[in-house]
Amino acid sequence: MKSDHFFGLAAVACALTVFGCASVDSAAELDKLTADALQRSFRDQGIAKVDRLVQDPANLACSEAEASGKPLDEQRTKEIEAANMKTVRWPSDGKFVGDWREGEKIAQNGRGLTWTDAANAANGGNCYNCHQMSKEEISFGTLGPSLYHYGKLRGVSDPASAASKPIVEYTWGKLWNARAYNACSNMPRVGHSGILNEKQIRDVMGLLLDPQSPVNR
Amino acid sequence: MRTTTCLSLLVLAGSIALPAAAQKTTAEGIAEYRALLQDGNPAELFEAKGEDLWKQKRGPKGTSMEKCDLGKGPGVVKGAFAELPRYFPDTGRVQDMESRLLTCMESLQGFDAAAIAKTPFGQGEQKNLEGLVAWISAESKGLPLNLPQSHASERRAYEVGKRLFFLRAGPHDFACATCHGADGKRIRLQDLPNLTKNPGAGEGFGAWPAYRVSSGELWGMQRRLNDCFRQQRFPYPGYASDVTVALAVYMGVNGKGGKTTAPAIKR
């Protein structure tokens, strides 16, 4: 899982005995034990293969920071955000905002990418799992901030206008790869990780920014 | 998710759906619903079956489980669950209740532990494990969680479990901590215990095994973790695998002093 660690003999001996060695462990040894436990414990099932356990630099850095309780320093934070910003793919036809009705369906749908899901099934956006969005849907989660009146609060009366451009672009980028704006954001990288496609993201954009959508009414 | 939505509709049907008051009303409605369920927890049926299974002569060796050492000496069941997972000198491993039951079923009764671990939930001997874990956990009901951390392997399992708890990966970048790392969070309407400290860790960890109303099944902690990983979009964790045991140590040690309610009843 990691390439930049020195593994002492003690750590190797520990690993062989499954939490059964009595020496004092360094952080590196515990990291190695963790990686070994992962490798021994998981197997492929359906579309969920063990390669999903491989962490990219952002996940590696954020996991370590959160486990140790030591937040990332400013430089590392900026590096991660810059690297993720590079992954943002802007709409191929320049059209940012789609159909909020479709967006609402996607926001409601929490399916996709588990080992019980089919490979060719359209994924949901999971939005309501974590965010309040419309007033009508009271079954919403609180892991993320409320998005009720998202466009309205940001003064978006016409998403196609020049005045709305910065917030429209920011919203697209945030959906595509939230880690571009917040290195350790808990929000999935919806576009970057292939959870939703461009068309689906456009429709979720409609839900967030169209003044007629239930989010803004 | 579907269940949560159905539940919210059900609760709303019997209450006033004013937007401002709705959240409170809904949460209260769910609490009432749970209290009503608490009245007759079908887990009791599993407990009765488990007690019988413990005493029955079974398996290729035709012996009972009555000499099984769950950590407090052969045959001692009372209080054992509140101290699991723990280190077992005979296997040289830290084991949770389910991993330890596999050891006893193999050594005492002659079952093939690896084959049982590979059996899908709800089938064959896995079905019998549901009864055993229900009964054994019930024999510790109300006791404070008190997982030992005296052996180096137990402390190591805690540290590995902590790293696993915060490990972000998969297409959604989720870790256990994404949902269970802060106080007062919900997914849809489902409250999420903060498993990094009490009271969440004790309440969450100490409630499983539990009877699940939505599926009508008795789930042990192994199955609970398995479904967490499924929703986390991770690959498939082996039954009683090191990852699951290390996570149980992390949660259980964080929950020290919290009183066990297992086998609880869940939506």
Interface residues (C-beta under 8 A of the other chain):
Chain A: C14 T17 V18 F19 G20 C21 A22 S23 D25 L30 D31 L33 T34 A37 L38 R40 S41 F42 R43 D44 Q45 A48 K49 V50 R52 L53 V54 Q55 A58 N59 C62 S63 E64 E66 A67 G110 R111 L113 T114 W115 T116 N126 Y128 N129 C130 K135 I138 S139 F140 G141 T142 L143 R179 N186 P188 R189 S193 G194 I195
Chain B: M1 T4 T5 S8 L12 A17 P19 A22 Q23 T26 Y87 G92 R93 V94 A152 S153 E154 R156 A157 E159 V160 K162 R163 L164 F165 F166 L167 R168 A169 G170 P171 H172 D173 F174 A175 A177 T178 C179 G181 G184 K185 R186 I187 R188 L189 Q190 L192 R230 Q231 R233 F234 P235 Y236 P237 G238 S241 D242 V243 T244 A246
